[in-house]
Amino acid sequence: MSDEIIAGLDIGSANIRIVIGQYARGQENQQLNIIGVVEVPSAGISKGSIVSIEDAVSSISTCLEKAERMIGLPIENVWVSIGGTHISSQESNGVIAISRTNGEIQEDDIERVIDAARSVAAPVNHEVLHVIPKTFSVDSQAGIKDPIGMTGIRLEVTTQVIRGLSSQIKNLTKCVYRTGLDINDLVLSMLAASEAVLSVRQKELGVALVDIGASTSNLLVFEEGDVIHSIVLPIGSDHITADLAIGLQTSVEVAERVKLEFGQANFDGIEKTDEINLKDLGGDDQKFSRRYITEIIMARAEEIFEKIDNELQKIGRAGLLPAGIVLVGGGAKLKGINEIAKRKTMLPVSVGSVQSFQTAIDKVNDVSFVNPLGLVLWGYQMLDQKGKSKFDLSGKLSSMKDVVSGAKKWFKSLIS
């Protein structure tokens, strides 16, 4: 029996988080155990993008050192999440001919048709992060999920192609490599999160996963098990803090404490006479009504979900997702945000519930940790799929291996 360490590194605008799992091979009942969870404040990162390499490397190193002390083992490689406003997605089709005399479709045909879809005209200086197959067509038969073994002369695939800005990908990988870590792969943060909180049934029915982070809000929409839309919106919970700082004429630090200790997005339990004094939170001797503070928070929360609903309208799914909206991220913990989301989108809304794991660490159940936890699950599935077809991994094909390998060579050429 051999144990493998799987580490997921989530580099966010407000915090850097790492989750470490241990996967025991050779057991009859293979199980993933979560053995470490670490969170540190991030620096040098804004809206999911690197703005200072030195600061970002320092933050990642601090997080890594704490994680290694926690588990008592060295961490050599990680699965890394990528997000930010530079991420874009579009639908793409690929078509190939089946040249075999018997016309039977095999795994290399799947790879060829997906490569054909990937080669669609891309914006300048962008790299493909993922090519996610949605449906296949064999000759005149459409709506096929897995065509391997079928017979035909023409194979077509519809995919969702997710791209990122080349410079941001290189900056991110450079920061990780400078800490001495190797990168297994880069994974879109929302795809990783979906592994941790969404069930197969939810993805089949139709569901929107919304991650409310510090500087951005991410939306990923599934229907019939496929990703049909992905977008990163440049608005998050830090904007609520900024609104409070302006509205209360106080510092950002005091505004953050107000948000964390008294913030809510509805008036439940708040009397008209309820007040808080900023002096109690490290600010000036000023009193403000709790209802006034709530109104500031509600205004920004409503704006976030208006933008989410606008995105759903663009793809014709506004009010039409049976499994509704699942909220994750630090912003999902704001009291009363569910009610605003329901009112603005006319959909059922729930806070994401993380899958159960073998662990003694309660932090794993925090919705702020779904991204690194999803990365560990992603890595676990990849290990479990060794020796099998890439196509077996929930129908997903991660295409960042070449990009990461190229970025690693590029970085090593700089320091040699």
N, C-alpha and C positions, 0 to 999 in steps of 0.2 A: 504494500500500500504506500502511495506517495501523496503528499499534500502539496497543493499548489496555491500560492497566494494570488488573489485577484484584487487589484486596487483600482478604484474609480476616482478620478480627480475632476472636480467641477470648479472651474475658475470663473467666479461671478464678479459683478461690479462692486458688491458690498462685502462678500465673504468668499473665502476659498475653503472648500470642503473636500474631505477625502474619506471614503469608506473602504475598508479592507475586508475581503471575504476569504475564507479558506475552503478549498474544494478538495475533498479526499477521494482519490482514485482507488479503484480496486475493491470497493465495498459493494455488497449486494444492493444496499439502499444508499445510493450516492446522495449526499446532502451538502448544501452550501451553508456554512456557518459564518456569521458576521462577527469578526473579532476586534474591529477597531472603527471608531467614528471620531473625526476631528474637524473642528471648525476654527478658522482664524480670520480676522478682518483683512480685507484685500486692499492693496494699494497699486497704483499704476494701471488701473482698469476702469474704463468708462463705457457704459452702454454695451458691455460684452466685448469691447475691443481693447487691445493693449495700447496705452498712451505713454507708458514709461516702462521700458524693459527692465531697468535696474530695480525699480520698486516692485514690479510684478515678480521677478526672480526671488527677491528677498522674502516676499509673502509666501510664495510656493515653498521655498526652503524651510521657512518656519513651520508651515503646516506638515511638511514631510518629516521633519525632525520629531515633532510631537507624535505623529502617527507611529514612527519607528520605535519611540520610547514606549508607547502604549502597548504595542504588540510584541516588543522584544525581538523583532526580526527585521532584517534589512528589506527595503522595498526597492526593486530594481526596475520594474516596468509598470506602466499604468495605462488604463483606458481613459482618454481625455475627452471631455465634452466641449463642443464648440457652439457658440450662439452669437448674438449680436445683430445689429441692424443691417450688416452687410450680407446676411444670408438671404438668398432668394430661391424660389422654386418655380418650376413650370412643367406642364405636361409635354411628353415627347413620345413619338411613335418610332418603332424600328421594324423593318421588313427584311427577311432573307428568303432565299430559295433552299429547299431541302434537296441535296444532290445525290443522296443515296438511292440505289436502285429500288430498294424496298420501301423508301419513303418514311422510314421510322425516325421519329424525332428523339434525339439523345441530348445528354447534358451539354455537349459542346455546341449544339445548335442553340440552346438556351443562352449560353454565354455570348454567342455571335450576335443574336438578335438584340440582346441587351446592350452590347457594345455599339450596335447600329443606332439604338435609341440615344445612347450617351453622346454620340458624335454630332448631335443637333447643334446648330450655330449658337455659340455661347457669347455672352458679353466679354469684352476685352479684360484681361487680367483676372479672370475668375477660374476657379478649379471646381471640378465635380466632387461633392462630398458623398452623395448617395444616389444610386439609381434604383428606385423601388418599383418592381414590376407590379402592375395592377391586374390587368387581364391579358390573356393571349387569344389569338385567333388562328385557327388552322383551316386553310382554304376558306370556305364560306361559313364555317362554324365559329361563332364569337362567344365571349363570356367564359372561356376556359381558364381555370386557375393553375393547373399543372399539366402541360401537354406532353411530358416525357412518356414515351412508349406509344403515342398516337401516330397515325400515318397521314401524310399529306405532302404537298409539294411547295406550299407557301406558308411561312410562319410569321406572324405579326404580333407585336407586343405594345401595349400602352403602359408608359411608365411615368412616375413623378421624379423629375431630376432636381436635386437640391444642390445648390452651388454656394461657394463662399469666395470672398475677395482673396486673391493669391497673397497679397502683402500681409493681410491679417492672419492668414493661415501660417505663413512663415514666421511672423512675429510670435504667435502663440507657441509654435513648436520650438522656436529658439529659446523662449523662456523656460520651457520644460526641460529641454536638453541641457541647459546651463546649470540645472540643479543636479545633474548626473543621472537622471532617469531616462529610460528608453520608453518610447510611445508604442503601444500595441496597435492602436488605431485612434482616429478621431471620429467621434460620433455626435451627430446633431443632438443637442441637449434634450430637446422635446421627444425625440425618438427614444432616447434612453429612459426618460421619465415615464413614457407610455408603457415600457416593459415592467415598471414597478407598480403602477397603479391601475392600469386598464385591463379588463378581462377580455377574452376572445369574444364573448357574447356582446359586450359593449361596442367593440370595434365592428362587429357584424351589423348590429342595429343602426349604428350611426352615433358618434359621440365627438364632442369638442373638448380637447384638453387645453386648459388655459393656465399658464405659469406666470404668476405675477411676481416678478423679481424686483430688484431695487431700481434699476434704470430702464428696464424693458418689460413688456408683457408679450409672451409668446403664445401663439395659437396653432394647434395641430388638429386637423379634422379627419376622422376616419369614417368610412362607410363601406359596408360589405367586406370588412377586413382590410381595406386598402386606405392608404393616405391619399386624400383628395385635395388637401390644401394645407399650406404652411406659411406663416407670416410672423415677422418680429416687429412689434410696435414700439416706438421710442418713448414709452411712458410707463412708469412703474411706481412703486410705493415711496421712493425718494421724492417724487413730485408732491405727494401728500405732505411729507415733512417740510418741503420748501414752501408750500401753501400756508402751512401752520406758522412757519417762521415769519412770513410776511404778514399774515392776518393777526398774529399775536405780538408783532414787533419785537421779536426775541431772536436769540441765536439758533442756529440749526441744531446744536446739541440739545438745547432745552426743548425745542420743537419735537425732536425725536423721542425724548422722554415723555412728553405729553402724549404723543401718538401711541407709544407702547403701553403706558400706564392708564390712560383715560380714553384712548381712541376707539371709536366704534362708528359704524356706518348706518345706524338707526337710532331712534330716540327711546328704545326700550329701557325702562328703569331710570330714565333721566327726568328729574323734576325741573320745573321752570326756575326754581330758586337755587339749583345746584351750581356751585362755582368752584373754581380751583385758583390757587394763588401760585404764580410762577416762582415765587420766592422759595416755595417748598421743593421745587425741582431744580434749583440752582440758578434761577433767573432773577429778574427785578421784582420788586414788590408790586405786582399787578394782578388784579383779579379779573377772570373771564368766565362767562357763562358756559357751562358744559354744553348747552344746546348750540351756542355759537361755534364752539370747537367742532361739534358733530356736523354742523352745516358745511363747514369748510371741507371736512373729510368726505362727506357725501357727494359734494360737487365734483371732486376729482374722481371718486370711485365710479360715479355715473358716467363720466367722460370715458373712462377705460372701457366700460361695457357697451357704451354707444359705438365705440370703434370696433369692438369685437363683433357686435351685431351687424355693423356695416360690412365687415369682411364676410360674414355668413350670407348676407344679402348678395354679395358679388358672385358667390358660387351657388346661389339658389337654395340655401339650406336654412335660412332664417326661420326659426320656429318649427323646423322640420327634422330635428335630430331626436329620435325616440329615447336614446340613452342620455340626452341632455348635455350639460357642461360639467366637467370635473375640474375643480380648482386645486392647484398645487403652488408651491413657492411661499416665501415669507409673507407676501401680501394676502394669501388665502387665510391667514390666521386672524385677520381683522374682523372683529365682531360685527355681525350684521351685513357682511359683504354678500352673503348668499341672497338676501332679500333684494338687494339692488340688482344683482345679476339676473335674478328671475324676472324682475320688473322690466328690465331693459331688453332682455332677449326673448322673453316669453317661452323659456325652456326650463325643464327641471334642472336644479343645480345642487351639487354636493361637493364636499371637500374630499380630496383623494385619500383613499385608505390603502396603506402600504401592505403588500403581501406579508404573511407571517414568516419569520425566519428563526433559525436556531441562534439565539443571541441573548446575552444578559444586559445588553446596552439599550436603554429605553429610547435614546435619541433617534434610533433607527425609524421609529414611528412618526417622527416629526416630518411634516410635509415639505420643510425646507431641504430635506436630504434626499428627495426622490431622484434628483438628477444623478448624484454619485452612486446611489443605490442601484439605479437603473443601469449605470455603466458596469457595475459588478455583475449584474444579471446578464448583460450583453456579453461580457467576457466569459461568464460561466456557460452560456449557450454555445459560444464559439469553441470553447474547450470540449464541450460535450459533443460538438459536431465534427471533431477531428476525424478525418478518414471518411466523412460522408460528403455528400454534395453540398456546395454552398447554398444551393437553392432550397435546402431543407430548413434553413433558419427562418422560420415564420414567413417565408416568402420574401425575405429581405436580402438584398445584396449590398454589402458595404464596399464601396469602391475607393476608399481613401488610402489603401495600402501603398499604392504607387506614389501618391502625393506625399505621404509621410516619409517614405523611403527617400524620395527626391529631396525633401526639405532637410532630412538628416544629413545627406551627403553635402547639401549646400551649406549647412551650418558648420559641419566639420571642416569644409574647405576654408571657412573664414578663420577658424582658430588654429589651423595647422601652419 
